[in-house]
Amino acid sequence: MKTIKHILLFIKNIVVQVKRKWISLPLLFVFPIIAVGLVITIIASFFYPDEQQPIQIGIVDLDESDETQLVTDLIEESSQLGSYIQVHKMKEKEAQESIGNNEISAYIIFPNKFTKSLYQGHPVELPIVGNPKKQMDSLLIREIIESVSRHIRASQANILTINYFAKELGMNDEQRNELVFEQFKEFVFYTLGSNQIVNERDITNQATTSPFHYFGMGFWFICLSIWLFIIYNYLYTDSHLRMKQRVRLYGVTELQQIIARIIVSMISSLLFCGILFFSIDKLLDFELSVPDYSKGIMLTVLYSITLLGILAIIEVVIVSNKLRLLAQSIVLLMSLVVSGAIIPVIYYPQWLQGLVTYSFTYETFYWLIEMLLNNRIFIDFLPISIMASIAISTLVGISLWKERVID
């Protein structure tokens, strides 16, 4: 009870201090919006798809068998690859020149003895030569070819089974090869005719499918994080050692003062973010229901508690003001980078994509995007709740330990 009384007293004291500095409050609100808005606009321009410049892919057939010619012809003429991808058959030398002239993003090679390896049960691969100047396009092409390769391996198992039983039945080589080729064609037609060539492994990149909504949400998320950081440090007061000792004699701890600043920082930031979000919602029309708003507010509160708890831990551990600000700035920057709000996580290396999922910023931004853009009804609050609990528990533990050491 005494602790709560002290916290409320400090909150009241902070509010009085803020009223004295009310002239600088509009600057705290406007500056992050302008700065983050400029950065997000520049970054979003790199990810917005250009409908006039579809991705160009080359196909090189070194095997030149009936099977590979059938596959390459169908892929070249197929519309299942979408309007942003165009496929062209070409010779290997022509493909190399096109890569050098930056005319294609990559080319796919059907290697020598591809069909023979397919019929004999040997592993088959489709090498891809990417354009170093178009790395993002090359990654997309790799995902498509991995899907095609899986279909080829599945057809290979069926072909080998048919070939085996055809031999057991005593069918001659000519009839058996004709039967196997017919089965191969049927499987290729099925694959290309059933919308499966790309959709077997569905990879959604919201940064390109809904760029305004994605980066609008990223803009809001970054502003929230910066406001929490700025307001928390704006309320910081560096008291002299004698004043700290005198306050401690009255039973007031540093933890109580920090909790008061966390509460005021969170409430102020949420008010700013509420105004900003409703403005963005009016502009982009997220079509949210009342339950969506409540879930979004809960996510935002848990995220704010976690971030402020980490900033407070750094403040307790690091005594020097300059080092404290530097450490807090680095933590904030790294947290925003791995969140996906600045650069979508799908563009990171594969090994890094697995690591960023353990970040509280990624966890929060991921579920916000899922709710706003993918209309997800269920949101998993458990990970971010655990992270918030760990941050606050660590803050309390370190603060109490430090108080005992000083005493």
N, C-alpha and C positions, 0 to 999 in steps of 0.2 A: 504493500500500500504506500509506503514511504517512497519507494522507487518510482511508482507511477506519479506521485505528487511532484517529485523532482523533475521527471520528464515533462509533465504538463507545464511546470514553471519555466523550463528552458524553451519549450515551444512558444510560450507567451513572450518570452524575452526575444526570441528570434523574430517573431512577427513584428515586434516593436522596432527592431533593427531594420527589418525590411521596409517598414513604412518610412523610416528616415531616408532610405536610399531608393525611394520609389521612382525617381527620375531615370535610373539606370535599368529598371525592369523591362521597359519596351525594347531596349537594346538586347537584353538576354533572350527575348522572344523572337526578335526579327533576324538577328545575326545568323543563327544556325539555319534558318529557312533560306536565306539568300545564299550562304556559302554551300550548303548541301544541295540546294537546287541547281546551282551551276555545275557542281561535280557530277550529279546524277544525270543531268542533261547531256554532258559530254560522254559519259560512260554508256548511256542508253543508245546513243547514236551508233556505237560500234556493234550493238547486238540487234538492231532493228533490221529485219530482213528486207532486201531490195528485190522487189518482184520483177524488175527488169533484168536482173542478172542471176538466172538460176545456176545451180551448181553443175559444172560440166565434168562428166566422167568418161574415161576411155576404157575400152575392152580390147585386150590383145589375146587372140586365140593362137597359141603356139602348137596346139595339138591338131587342130583342123580336121577333126573327125566329124562324122555326121551328128553325133550327140552334142559336141561342144558348139557346132554351128547352129544347131537347133536352139540351144540354151542362149547363146549370145544374140541370135536374131530375136528371140522372144523378149529378152531383157531390154534390148534396144527399142523394141516397138511397144513394150508394156507401159501402161499408164499408172500402174500400181505404185510406182516410185514417186508420184506426186508431181505437181507443177513446178517445183523448185529444183528438180533434178532432171538433167538431160544426159542420155547415154549415147556414145558413139563408138562403133567398131573401127579399129585402126590397127596398122602394123606397129611393131614395137619401136622401130626407129621414129615413126611419126609421133607415137605417144611420148617418147623422150623429148623430141623437139617441142611438142605442145607444152610439156612441163616446163621446159626451159624458157618458152615464150609466155608463160603464165596464162595459157589458154584453157587448161583443164586443171582441176583440183587434185586429181589422182587418176591412176589407171589400174585396172584389174587384169591379172594374167591367168589364163588357163594354160598350165604348163604342159610340156611334152609328156606323152603317155598318160594323160589325165584319164582318158576313158579306160585304158588298159588297167590302170591302178584301181579304178572304180569297180570294174567287173571282177577283179581278182581279190578284192577285199582289203587292199592296201589303203592306209590313210591318205586322204586327198585334201589338199590345201589350195586356196586361191590367194597367191601373193598380191599385195597391194603396194604400189609405189606412190607415195604421197608427194604433194607439192609443198616444199618447206615454207613458201610464202602464203599458203592457205591451210594452216594447221587445223583450224576449227572445221573446215569443210572435210578435210581428210579424216578426222575423227568420226564425223557423221557417216562417211562412206564406209569406214571400218565396221561400224555398228550394223549397217545394212548387209555387208558381205558376211559378217558372222551369222546373221539370220539365214542368208542363202546357204551358207556352208552347213548349217544344222539340217536344213531340208535335204541337201545333197547326201549327207551321212545317213539320214533316215531312209532315203530312197535306195541307198547302197545296200542297206540291210535287207530290204524287200527284194532287190534285184538278185542278191546272192542266194537268198532262199529259193526264189523261182529257178535260178540257174542250177542249183544243186538238185532239186527234184526233177528238173528237165533231163539232167544227166542220168539220174536214177531210172527214169522211164525209158531210157534208150533213144531219146530224140537226137537226130543228127545235128552237126555243128551249125549248118546253115539255118535250119528251122529254129534251133535254140537261140542263136544270136538274133534272129528276127523277132522271136518272142520277147527276149530281154529288152531289145530296143523299143518295142511297142510299150512295154511296161514302163520303161524310162520316160517315154514321151507322155504317157498318161499321167505320171506323177508330176512332171514339169508343168503340164497344162493345169493340173489341179492346184499346184502351188501358186502359179501366177494368176489363176482365175478365181481365187478365193480370198483375196485381200490379205494373205498371210506373209508375203515376202518381207514386209516391214513391221507388221503389227504383232508378230510372235513375241518380240521383246519390245514392249511399248515404252519409249523414252520420251517424256514430255518435258519440253523446255519452255517454261512459262515466260522466260525473258523474250522469246521470239513469237510465241503464240499470242500472248497478251502483254506486249511490252509496256503500254501505258499503265495498265493496272499493276503489273509486277513492280516496275520502277517507281510508280506512285506510292505503293506500299513500302518499298525500300526507302524512299525519301522520308516517309513518316517515321519509320523505325529508326533511321539514323538520327533524325531530329530528336526523337524521344531519348535516345542514348546520350546525345550531346547535352540536352537539357538537364538530364540527371547528373551528368558529370559537372557541368558549369554551375548549376544551382548548389550542388553539394559543396563545392569548393568556394563558391561565393559566400556561403554562410559560415565558412571556417574562420575562426578567430584564434590568433596565436597568442595565448596568455603567457605571462611570465611565470617562472618557476615558483616564486613566492605566492602568486595568486592561486596557482594550482594547489599548492600545499594548504593554503588558507581555506579554499573551497573543500578540500578533502577532509578537513577537520569537522565540517558540518555534515559529513556523511555522503557527500556528493561525489560520484565517480565519473571518470572520463567516459565510460560506457553509456551512462545516462545522457550525457551531452550529445554523444554520437547518435544514439537512438532518436533523440529529439530532432537532430539535423536530418536524419534519414526520413523521418515522418514528414517534415516540412518540405524537403526536397521532392519526395514522391508525390505529395499532394499538389505542389506547384507544377511539377512536370506533367502530371496527369491532366490538370486543367488546361495547360498549354496544348497538350496533345489532343485533348478532346475537341478544342476549337479547330485545330489543324485537320483532324480526321474528318470532321463533319464538312469542312470545306472541300477536302479531296473527294469525299463521298458524293457531294453535290455535283462535282465536276465529272467523276468517272462512273458514278452510279453502281456501287457494288451489290445492290439489291439484298441488303441484310435484313434479317428478321430480329425480333426482340431477343430470342435465345442466342443468336449470333453475337449481338452486342454484349450480352452478359458473359459469354465465353471469351470474347475478345478482351473485355475488361479484366477478367480473372487472369488470363495469360499475361496481360500487360503489368498487372500488379505483381505477380510472381517474378516476372523478369526484372522489374524495377527493384524489388527486394534483393534479388540475387546480385545485380550489378552494384547497387549501393553497398551491400554487404561486403563485396570484394574490395570496393574503393575504401571502405572503412577499415578493413583488415590491413591494407597497405598503409593507411594513415597510422594505425597503432604500431605496426612493425617498424616503419621508417620514421625516424625523428626529424631529419632534415627536410625542410619545406620544398627545396628545389628537387631533391631526389624523390620525394613523395609525389610531386606533380609529374615528374618524368615517368616514374613507374606507373602511375595511374593512367597517364596518356598512352603509354605503350600497351597496357592491358586493354584499354578501350579500343584502340586502333586495331589490335590483333583480333579482338572479339568481333568487331564489325566486319573485318575482312573475311573471317571464316563463317559468318552468319549467312552469306549469300545475298545480302541486301545491296552490296556494292557491285560485286561480280558474282553471277550465279555459280553455285557450287559445281554444276555439271561441267563447267569449263576447267575445273581443277584436275590435276593428275589423279589417277584412280586410287593410288595409295593415300592421297590426302583426303579424298572424298570420304573414305572410311573413318578417318581420324576426326574430321570436323563434326561428325554426328554426336560426339561427346561434349560439344560446346553448348552452353546454355543459350547463347545468342542464336546459334543454328536451330536448336530445338524450338525456341520461341518463334522465330521467323518462319520456319518450315510449317508449323501448325497454323500460323496466321495466313500464309499463302494458301494452304490446303482449304481452310475455311472460307476465305474470300473468293478465291479463283476456281476451286474445284468443288465447292459446295459440300464440303465434308461435314457431316452431322456429328460424328464422334471425334473428340479430341482427347489425346492422352496427356492428362495433366500430371501424371505421376513423375516422369523424369524431371520436369522443371520444378515440381514441388520438392523433390528430393534435393535438387541442386540448391534451391533457396534455403531449405532447412540446414544443409551442410554449411552454406555461407554464413548464416546467422549463428549457428552453433559454434563455428570456428571463431567468429568475431567475439562472441561471449567468452569462449574459453581463453583466447589470447589476452583479452582485456582483463579478465579476472586474474590471470596468471601475472600479468604485468603489474597490476595493482598490488598484489601480494609481494612481488619482488621489491617494488618501491618502498612499501611499508617496512 
